[in-house]
Amino acid sequence: MKDIDKTVAVLRAGGVVLLPTDTVYGLAVRPGDEAAIDRLFALKARPREVYLPVMVADAGELEGLGLEMNAGARRLASSRFVPGALTLVLGFRAGAARAPWLEGREEVAVRLPDDAFLLAVLREVGPLLVTSANRHGKSTPGEVREILQELSGVPDLVVERGRGREIPSTVVNCRQEPPAIERQGVVSATDIEKITRS
């Protein structure tokens, strides 16, 4: 509870938090907080044109973000891998209202994590921009001390919960039919194919 309260407070104050997820450690900020987003990009040395993924606490929030859930996306979202290590790339519904922080995007990579701590934070603050805690283009170390050595600066809060996994989520682009894997991760290509072709 203490870590949750502290994390929520730092995020609401415009901070960047290094935190555990159900896959690799991540860096999290609130959407729309431009100063925090700038710091996150700087910490990772990530190009600004590479958009940040979104995490939500409940699949129902996707509707509120204006995202389109086509047949392939619905099959994946209702699979045993959600919540979990499956990131879905979704487009927007035609004419749907969207939050200002999503303006300019054609698609969003979104994930519902299977982690009690992170879900509790998401329920308190709403959707978060969360990206792997590594220097852009490199794999994410499992140890927090290694992560901090790699980043270009120090996050406002570090929540450490032992060694993290070093394999990220599997990213599937649901704007294509059938959906296509953009990044192989925890969920196998075989499992994805079984779901999307069922």
Phi and psi in degrees as GROMACS dihedral restraints (atoms count N, CA, C in turn):
[ dihedral_restraints ]
;  ai    aj    ak    al  type     phi  dphi    fc
    3     4     5     6     1   -62.1    20    10
    4     5     6     7     1   -45.5    20    10
    6     7     8     9     1   -63.6    20    10
    7     8     9    10     1   -38.6    20    10
    9    10    11    12     1   -63.6    20    10
   10    11    12    13     1   -49.4    20    10
   12    13    14    15     1   -60.6    20    10
   13    14    15    16     1   -43.5    20    10
   15    16    17    18     1   -65.6    20    10
   16    17    18    19     1   -42.5    20    10
   18    19    20    21     1   -63.1    20    10
   19    20    21    22     1   -45.1    20    10
   21    22    23    24     1   -60.7    20    10
   22    23    24    25     1   -43.2    20    10
   24    25    26    27     1   -63.0    20    10
   25    26    27    28     1   -44.2    20    10
   27    28    29    30     1   -67.1    20    10
   28    29    30    31     1   -42.0    20    10
   30    31    32    33     1   -63.2    20    10
   31    32    33    34     1   -43.5    20    10
   33    34    35    36     1   -66.9    20    10
   34    35    36    37     1   -25.1    20    10
   36    37    38    39     1   -85.5    20    10
   37    38    39    40     1     3.1    20    10
   39    40    41    42     1    90.1    20    10
   40    41    42    43     1    25.2    20    10
   42    43    44    45     1   -94.5    20    10
   43    44    45    46     1   169.4    20    10
   45    46    47    48     1  -108.2    20    10
   46    47    48    49     1   129.4    20    10
   48    49    50    51     1  -117.7    20    10
   49    50    51    52     1   131.0    20    10
   51    52    53    54     1   -91.5    20    10
   52    53    54    55     1   120.3    20    10
   54    55    56    57     1  -143.2    20    10
   55    56    57    58     1   159.7    20    10
   57    58    59    60     1   -78.2    20    10
   58    59    60    61     1   148.9    20    10
   60    61    62    63     1  -126.9    20    10
   61    62    63    64     1  -173.5    20    10
   63    64    65    66     1   -79.7    20    10
   64    65    66    67     1    -4.6    20    10
   66    67    68    69     1  -120.3    20    10
   67    68    69    70     1  -114.2    20    10
   69    70    71    72     1   -83.9    20    10
   70    71    72    73     1   165.3    20    10
   72    73    74    75     1   -63.3    20    10
   73    74    75    76     1   148.6    20    10
   75    76    77    78     1  -130.3    20    10
   76    77    78    79     1   163.1    20    10
   78    79    80    81     1  -109.2    20    10
   79    80    81    82     1   128.0    20    10
   81    82    83    84     1  -124.2    20    10
   82    83    84    85     1   142.7    20    10
   84    85    86    87     1  -144.1    20    10
   85    86    87    88     1   161.3    20    10
   87    88    89    90     1   -79.7    20    10
   88    89    90    91     1   137.9    20    10
   90    91    92    93     1   -62.4    20    10
   91    92    93    94     1   146.9    20    10
   93    94    95    96     1    84.6    20    10
   94    95    96    97     1   -10.8    20    10
   96    97    98    99     1   -91.1    20    10
   97    98    99   100     1    88.9    20    10
   99   100   101   102     1   -61.3    20    10
  100   101   102   103     1   -37.7    20    10
  102   103   104   105     1   -64.1    20    10
  103   104   105   106     1   -42.4    20    10
  105   106   107   108     1   -66.0    20    10
  106   107   108   109     1   -41.0    20    10
  108   109   110   111     1   -63.2    20    10
  109   110   111   112     1   -42.6    20    10
  111   112   113   114     1   -58.2    20    10
  112   113   114   115     1   -42.6    20    10
  114   115   116   117     1   -65.9    20    10
  115   116   117   118     1   -39.5    20    10
  117   118   119   120     1   -62.5    20    10
  118   119   120   121     1   -46.4    20    10
  120   121   122   123     1   -59.1    20    10
  121   122   123   124     1   -40.8    20    10
  123   124   125   126     1   -66.5    20    10
  124   125   126   127     1   -41.1    20    10
  126   127   128   129     1   -59.2    20    10
  127   128   129   130     1   -38.5    20    10
  129   130   131   132     1   -90.6    20    10
  130   131   132   133     1   -10.8    20    10
  132   133   134   135     1    55.4    20    10
  133   134   135   136     1    44.3    20    10
  135   136   137   138     1   -95.9    20    10
  136   137   138   139     1   133.3    20    10
  138   139   140   141     1   -60.7    20    10
  139   140   141   142     1   139.1    20    10
  141   142   143   144     1   -65.3    20    10
  142   143   144   145     1   -23.6    20    10
  144   145   146   147     1   -76.8    20    10
  145   146   147   148     1    -7.6    20    10
  147   148   149   150     1   -92.8    20    10
  148   149   150   151     1   104.8    20    10
  150   151   152   153     1   -64.9    20    10
  151   152   153   154     1   154.8    20    10
  153   154   155   156     1   -89.7    20    10
  154   155   156   157     1   141.0    20    10
  156   157   158   159     1   -68.6    20    10
  157   158   159   160     1   161.4    20    10
  159   160   161   162     1  -117.7    20    10
  160   161   162   163     1   140.1    20    10
  162   163   164   165     1  -116.1    20    10
  163   164   165   166     1   141.5    20    10
  165   166   167   168     1  -130.0    20    10
  166   167   168   169     1   161.1    20    10
  168   169   170   171     1   -89.8    20    10
  169   170   171   172     1   -19.1    20    10
  171   172   173   174     1  -149.7    20    10
  172   173   174   175     1   138.0    20    10
  174   175   176   177     1   -59.8    20    10
  175   176   177   178     1   -25.4    20    10
  177   178   179   180     1   -63.0    20    10
  178   179   180   181     1   -21.2    20    10
  180   181   182   183     1   -70.1    20    10
  181   182   183   184     1   -20.1    20    10
  183   184   185   186     1   -63.0    20    10
  184   185   186   187     1   -36.8    20    10
  186   187   188   189     1   -60.8    20    10
  187   188   189   190     1   -43.1    20    10
  189   190   191   192     1   -66.2    20    10
  190   191   192   193     1   -22.8    20    10
  192   193   194   195     1   -85.1    20    10
  193   194   195   196     1    -2.8    20    10
  195   196   197   198     1    81.6    20    10
  196   197   198   199     1    15.6    20    10
  198   199   200   201     1   -83.6    20    10
  199   200   201   202     1   147.3    20    10
  201   202   203   204     1   -91.9    20    10
  202   203   204   205     1   125.2    20    10
  204   205   206   207     1  -105.7    20    10
  205   206   207   208     1    92.4    20    10
  207   208   209   210     1   -79.3    20    10
  208   209   210   211     1  -176.1    20    10
  210   211   212   213     1   -60.0    20    10
  211   212   213   214     1   -43.4    20    10
  213   214   215   216     1   -63.8    20    10
  214   215   216   217     1   -42.4    20    10
  216   217   218   219     1   -64.5    20    10
  217   218   219   220     1   -40.2    20    10
  219   220   221   222     1   -64.9    20    10
  220   221   222   223     1   -39.9    20    10
  222   223   224   225     1   -62.8    20    10
  223   224   225   226     1   -44.0    20    10
  225   226   227   228     1   -68.8    20    10
  226   227   228   229     1   -40.8    20    10
  228   229   230   231     1   -67.3    20    10
  229   230   231   232     1   -24.4    20    10
  231   232   233   234     1   -97.6    20    10
  232   233   234   235     1     8.4    20    10
  234   235   236   237     1   -81.6    20    10
  235   236   237   238     1   173.0    20    10
  237   238   239   240     1   -70.8    20    10
  238   239   240   241     1    -5.6    20    10
  240   241   242   243     1   -93.6    20    10
  241   242   243   244     1     0.4    20    10
  243   244   245   246     1  -128.3    20    10
  244   245   246   247     1   117.9    20    10
  246   247   248   249     1   -69.2    20    10
  247   248   249   250     1   152.5    20    10
  249   250   251   252     1   154.3    20    10
  250   251   252   253     1  -156.7    20    10
  252   253   254   255     1   -89.0    20    10
  253   254   255   256     1    46.3    20    10
  255   256   257   258     1  -128.3    20    10
  256   257   258   259     1   118.9    20    10
  258   259   260   261     1  -104.2    20    10
  259   260   261   262     1   128.6    20    10
  261   262   263   264     1  -106.0    20    10
  262   263   264   265     1   130.5    20    10
  264   265   266   267     1   -94.7    20    10
  265   266   267   268     1   117.1    20    10
  267   268   269   270     1  -122.1    20    10
  268   269   270   271     1   148.3    20    10
  270   271   272   273     1   -93.0    20    10
  271   272   273   274     1  -173.7    20    10
  273   274   275   276     1  -104.4    20    10
  274   275   276   277     1   146.1    20    10
  276   277   278   279     1   -68.2    20    10
  277   278   279   280     1   140.5    20    10
  279   280   281   282     1   -59.1    20    10
  280   281   282   283     1   125.9    20    10
  282   283   284   285     1    77.5    20    10
  283   284   285   286     1     2.2    20    10
  285   286   287   288     1   -74.1    20    10
  286   287   288   289     1   141.2    20    10
  288   289   290   291     1   -72.0    20    10
  289   290   291   292     1   145.0    20    10
  291   292   293   294     1  -136.5    20    10
  292   293   294   295     1   157.0    20    10
  294   295   296   297     1   -64.6    20    10
  295   296   297   298     1   148.7    20    10
  297   298   299   300     1   -54.9    20    10
  298   299   300   301     1   -33.7    20    10
  300   301   302   303     1   -72.4    20    10
  301   302   303   304     1    -6.6    20    10
  303   304   305   306     1  -102.7    20    10
  304   305   306   307     1    -1.0    20    10
  306   307   308   309     1   -61.2    20    10
  307   308   309   310     1   140.3    20    10
  309   310   311   312     1    92.3    20    10
  310   311   312   313     1   -14.5    20    10
  312   313   314   315     1   -87.7    20    10
  313   314   315   316     1   146.8    20    10
  315   316   317   318     1   -98.4    20    10
  316   317   318   319     1   -21.0    20    10
  318   319   320   321     1  -153.1    20    10
  319   320   321   322     1   164.5    20    10
  321   322   323   324     1  -138.3    20    10
  322   323   324   325     1   132.7    20    10
  324   325   326   327     1   -89.7    20    10
  325   326   327   328     1   118.5    20    10
  327   328   329   330     1  -130.5    20    10
  328   329   330   331     1   145.1    20    10
  330   331   332   333     1  -143.0    20    10
  331   332   333   334     1   144.1    20    10
  333   334   335   336     1  -108.3    20    10
  334   335   336   337     1   105.5    20    10
  336   337   338   339     1   -76.0    20    10
  337   338   339   340     1   154.5    20    10
  339   340   341   342     1  -104.8    20    10
  340   341   342   343     1    68.4    20    10
  342   343   344   345     1  -146.2    20    10
  343   344   345   346     1   118.7    20    10
  345   346   347   348     1   -60.7    20    10
  346   347   348   349     1   -42.5    20    10
  348   349   350   351     1   -61.5    20    10
  349   350   351   352     1   -51.8    20    10
  351   352   353   354     1   -66.3    20    10
  352   353   354   355     1   -38.1    20    10
  354   355   356   357     1   -63.3    20    10
  355   356   357   358     1   -38.4    20    10
  357   358   359   360     1   -63.0    20    10
  358   359   360   361     1   -40.5    20    10
  360   361   362   363     1   -65.0    20    10
  361   362   363   364     1   -45.4    20    10
  363   364   365   366     1   -62.2    20    10
  364   365   366   367     1   -36.6    20    10
  366   367   368   369     1   -66.3    20    10
  367   368   369   370     1   -30.5    20    10
  369   370   371   372     1   -78.7    20    10
  370   371   372   373     1   -43.3    20    10
  372   373   374   375     1  -107.5    20    10
  373   374   375   376     1   -10.2    20    10
  375   376   377   378     1    88.6    20    10
  376   377   378   379     1  -171.7    20    10
  378   379   380   381     1   -54.4    20    10
  379   380   381   382     1   145.6    20    10
  381   382   383   384     1  -127.2    20    10
  382   383   384   385     1   150.9    20    10
  384   385   386   387     1   -85.7    20    10
  385   386   387   388     1   118.2    20    10
  387   388   389   390     1  -133.3    20    10
  388   389   390   391     1   123.5    20    10
  390   391   392   393     1  -129.6    20    10
  391   392   393   394     1   156.6    20    10
  393   394   395   396     1   -58.2    20    10
  394   395   396   397     1   143.2    20    10
  396   397   398   399     1   -87.9    20    10
  397   398   399   400     1    74.6    20    10
  399   400   401   402     1  -147.0    20    10
  400   401   402   403     1   163.7    20    10
  402   403   404   405     1   -69.8    20    10
  403   404   405   406     1   137.7    20    10
  405   406   407   408     1   -51.5    20    10
  406   407   408   409     1   130.6    20    10
  408   409   410   411     1    90.9    20    10
  409   410   411   412     1    -6.1    20    10
  411   412   413   414     1  -112.3    20    10
  412   413   414   415     1   162.9    20    10
  414   415   416   417     1   -75.7    20    10
  415   416   417   418     1   160.8    20    10
  417   418   419   420     1   -91.6    20    10
  418   419   420   421     1   122.0    20    10
  420   421   422   423     1   -63.6    20    10
  421   422   423   424     1   154.3    20    10
  423   424   425   426     1   -81.8    20    10
  424   425   426   427     1   -24.0    20    10
  426   427   428   429     1   -98.5    20    10
  427   428   429   430     1   136.6    20    10
  429   430   431   432     1   -60.6    20    10
  430   431   432   433     1   -40.9    20    10
  432   433   434   435     1   -60.6    20    10
  433   434   435   436     1   -35.9    20    10
  435   436   437   438     1   -70.3    20    10
  436   437   438   439     1   -38.0    20    10
  438   439   440   441     1   -61.2    20    10
  439   440   441   442     1   -47.0    20    10
  441   442   443   444     1   -64.7    20    10
  442   443   444   445     1   -31.6    20    10
  444   445   446   447     1   -69.1    20    10
  445   446   447   448     1   -29.0    20    10
  447   448   449   450     1   -85.4    20    10
  448   449   450   451     1   -33.0    20    10
  450   451   452   453     1   -70.7    20    10
  451   452   453   454     1   155.1    20    10
  453   454   455   456     1   -92.2    20    10
  454   455   456   457     1    63.1    20    10
  456   457   458   459     1   134.0    20    10
  457   458   459   460     1  -173.5    20    10
  459   460   461   462     1  -122.9    20    10
  460   461   462   463     1   129.8    20    10
  462   463   464   465     1   -63.1    20    10
  463   464   465   466     1   162.9    20    10
  465   466   467   468     1   -71.6    20    10
  466   467   468   469     1   -26.4    20    10
  468   469   470   471     1  -146.1    20    10
  469   470   471   472     1   138.5    20    10
  471   472   473   474     1  -118.9    20    10
  472   473   474   475     1   119.6    20    10
  474   475   476   477     1  -107.3    20    10
  475   476   477   478     1   110.1    20    10
  477   478   479   480     1  -106.4    20    10
  478   479   480   481     1   129.8    20    10
  480   481   482   483     1  -135.9    20    10
  481   482   483   484     1    57.8    20    10
  483   484   485   486     1    76.7    20    10
  484   485   486   487     1  -168.3    20    10
  486   487   488   489     1   -74.5    20    10
  487   488   489   490     1   133.2    20    10
  489   490   491   492     1   -89.4    20    10
  490   491   492   493     1   163.8    20    10
  492   493   494   495     1   -69.6    20    10
  493   494   495   496     1   156.3    20    10
  495   496   497   498     1  -110.9    20    10
  496   497   498   499     1     6.5    20    10
  498   499   500   501     1  -110.4    20    10
  499   500   501   502     1   124.8    20    10
  501   502   503   504     1   -79.9    20    10
  502   503   504   505     1  -179.1    20    10
  504   505   506   507     1   -68.7    20    10
  505   506   507   508     1   157.9    20    10
  507   508   509   510     1   -83.9    20    10
  508   509   510   511     1   131.0    20    10
  510   511   512   513     1  -103.8    20    10
  511   512   513   514     1   124.0    20    10
  513   514   515   516     1  -121.6    20    10
  514   515   516   517     1   125.5    20    10
  516   517   518   519     1   -84.4    20    10
  517   518   519   520     1   110.2    20    10
  519   520   521   522     1   -89.8    20    10
  520   521   522   523     1     2.6    20    10
  522   523   524   525     1   -80.5    20    10
  523   524   525   526     1   -12.5    20    10
  525   526   527   528     1   -99.0    20    10
  526   527   528   529     1   158.8    20    10
  528   529   530   531     1  -132.9    20    10
  529   530   531   532     1   112.4    20    10
  531   532   533   534     1   -73.8    20    10
  532   533   534   535     1   161.3    20    10
  534   535   536   537     1   -56.3    20    10
  535   536   537   538     1   146.4    20    10
  537   538   539   540     1  -123.2    20    10
  538   539   540   541     1   140.9    20    10
  540   541   542   543     1   -73.7    20    10
  541   542   543   544     1   126.5    20    10
  543   544   545   546     1   -98.0    20    10
  544   545   546   547     1   -28.1    20    10
  546   547   548   549     1  -146.2    20    10
  547   548   549   550     1   124.3    20    10
  549   550   551   552     1   -78.4    20    10
  550   551   552   553     1   131.5    20    10
  552   553   554   555     1  -141.2    20    10
  553   554   555   556     1  -136.6    20    10
  555   556   557   558     1   -61.3    20    10
  556   557   558   559     1   -44.1    20    10
  558   559   560   561     1   -82.7    20    10
  559   560   561   562     1   128.2    20    10
  561   562   563   564     1   -74.8    20    10
  562   563   564   565     1   158.1    20    10
  564   565   566   567     1   -62.7    20    10
  565   566   567   568     1   -34.7    20    10
  567   568   569   570     1   -62.7    20    10
  568   569   570   571     1   -44.1    20    10
  570   571   572   573     1   -64.0    20    10
  571   572   573   574     1   -41.7    20    10
  573   574   575   576     1   -62.1    20    10
  574   575   576   577     1   -43.6    20    10
  576   577   578   579     1   -65.0    20    10
  577   578   579   580     1   -39.4    20    10
  579   580   581   582     1   -59.7    20    10
  580   581   582   583     1   -41.0    20    10
  582   583   584   585     1   -71.7    20    10
  583   584   585   586     1   -48.3    20    10
  585   586   587   588     1   -74.7    20    10
  586   587   588   589     1   -19.9    20    10
  588   589   590   591     1  -103.8    20    10
  589   590   591   592     1     4.9    20    10
